[in-house]
């Protein structure tokens, strides 16, 4: 378990502390119930241990119990600590509510109005800066991340970031009166699965993954 925190040493480090608290919470939880409410699959192994399989930004992650470690099923690279924390928080907090299809903004979340400037800076502005003039590349990248097209805006894709936490990434091209705009929206049930802080971290990671995919797609086309 400590391999996830080697680069975040120090008892006062917030990532270190959040990871430890999440592990402690899950150790006392009904793991099968947590898997069911999160939309993940649950497996009891012959050795008495448990395994949850959960899709995270279009990659299958394995959550091992009782040691509570998170790995990629394809074993390519280590799951970053901040991704691990979001995944564990998702398992802990999932209430099993069905999606409503009603989309809300980050500002509508608890504390969202206060933290929106940071959210915009870390997620929506990078999304607009990188893809604002390359919406076709955005679409290719988002579809490669498991997304599906939506008619909202001038270009929109819904990404299944977690089994019950979709993200709607919407672009408006702008005109003489209004500048181009990019927004990330959430199903109205998102607070039943993640805290506002986790929603912000998840959104930022989704944007980073999209940009990385776009770089790979552009590089492949240039060969």
Secondary structure, DSSP 8 states (H G I E B T S, - for coil): -GGGGGGG-STT-HHHHHHHHHHHHHHTS-HHHHHHHHT-EEEE-TTS-EEEEEEETTEEEEEEETTTEEEETT--S---HHHHHHHHHHHHH---------EE-GGGSTTHHHHHHHHIIIIIHHHHHHHTT-HHHHHHHHHHTT-EEESSSSEEEEEEEETTEEEEEEEE---SSS--EEEEEEETTGGGT--HHHHHHHHHHHHHHHHHHHHHHHHHHH-
